[in-house]
Amino acid sequence: MLKTHNCGELRSGDAGKEVTLAGWLNRRRDHGGLIFLDLRDRFGITQVTVNSEEQPAAHRNASEARGEFVVQVKGRVHQRPPGFENPDLATGMIEVLADEVTILTESRTPPFYLSGSKSDDVDEALRLKYRYLDLRRPRLAQNIILRHNIVRYIREFFYAHDFLEIETPILLKSTPEGARDFVVPSRVHAGKFYALPQSPQQMKQLLMVAGMERYFQIARCFRDEDLRADRQPEFTQLDLEMSFVDVDDIRALIEALMIDLSGKVSPKRIQQLPFPVISYDEAMEKYGIDRPDLRFGCQLFNITDAVAESGFSVFQNAATSGGQVKGVVYPGGADLSRRELDGFGDFVKQYGAKGAAWIGVTGAPGADGRYPADALRSQITKFLSQAEIDAIMQRSGAKQGDLILIVADKSSVVAQSLANLRLDIGKRANLIDPDVLAFCWVLDFPLLEYNEDEKRWEAVHHPFTSAKDEDWDRLESHPGEVKAKAYDIILNGWEIGGGSIRIHRSDNQARLFKRIGLSEEEIDARFGHIIEAFQYGAPPHGGIALGIERVVALYADAPSIRDVMAFPKTAMGTDLMLEAPSPVDERQLAELHIRVREEDLKKLTES
């Protein structure tokens, strides 16, 4: 047996035991006659003491060991002398007095520190190239362990709620809608392709038609899309579907899951129970985004109607041209420097805005409750009437010492600018409690949105989402007004999951396909299988998918989902460790009936 115990297991009650440990040498301290080895494995660290007088052979081997050598130690567990305990280690009350030290494998010097404070300051590209070393670092290792525990709990939760865990295929039919598919050429069927699933959406709906009633899966999904911190080309989601349910049933189930899960894997407290519920329209109006971070206030305020006839042309032009004039309050920001104030204008410019007007509330209101001009520090108040100033102060709720920031532009620019500015204020002003989990539900999304580039309507979520019952009559006449039976669950400003009640009638499904511009031939070619399936008695059904990486990243306080994946890709979708994607030889391509045209590669490179 190469080890009898792991390196995080031994305690004071084990004193006197003969043990065998094995792991990586985390640190060696040589004090001449005594050498201290910190031996590390997945479970923790144990201090090993090697005495040259008592065990000269073990001491010689210990003196040759270096960082990240794989070492086996045989010896006795010993209570550490008083004053030499290490309360920062679970094993800090004991040490192992070595009788034998065996070097199992030597190691080259790693390209970066794997422990200590310097291990946190390593270029990510280098870490990804040597990911097998990066995963030895305590923080990364703990993230992977946390992920395992979360997935294990999720499985146990759904087993207890009568769900069946069912695997769905990885090789599917390409039905382009939304993100790009990854396609896989067929060797046997020349000129034909499979697609990797963006999600098991159609398969889980077909499982409902099959009568499975409660399905879940920890599903691998693939999307060929532009990447960012919370996206990867391949990812994992909790995927589930239920028959004979409505929106409230699914919300209640997921809320119970997240409450129980949070209590088991996180010391953070849930901010509000039950989870707050807000509509999509309310989220956009108050926060400028459909995934608001509710850990702090600073809701947006709207003064568009109040400044439609303003003497300040920037406000008037936006208000009268169909745009918006909205703002947000920076609590306690009235005395910021002019350089900092100008910085807010630069900040919103990256989201398309032309700048940000500001008003510092430096004085108190008068006896009538109105703020005189000398109580406000601003470059724009001289252009505003007292009525306009009153409207700004009333709607913003700003008090003495606060700073008001206002953006005027088209609605989409105002929303994006202020949503990000609000988050920036939350961080700058230390308004965000890091020990809080702020969940909420966002409901009543639009079913469709108009794509100006392609001049057609398209599904906001996906084309299997049902309209609200009362809105089906408006699908053809007023598609932009139709609301969906869709719901997103938000945690600390991240969308961790989304779902909907699905269309289960073939006639309504065909209507929606036509409304998004698909012809009868396209509907039959892409989705004929599901239209036909619905004609054999499909139950009302709905479901949701939660992003496993996003959930784990939030519980782990990780800045990116890459930090909770064993082997992630870069932001460009490349694997630096395996150097993928990579070319394949001509023989493989020929078997797949594929030819790479050099002229096309040249054009792509030049572009």
Summary of the structure (lengths in Angstrom):
residues: 607
radius of gyration: 30.2
end to end distance: 59.5
largest distance: 92.4
contacts: 1868
relative contact order: 0.10
helix: 34%
strand: 26%
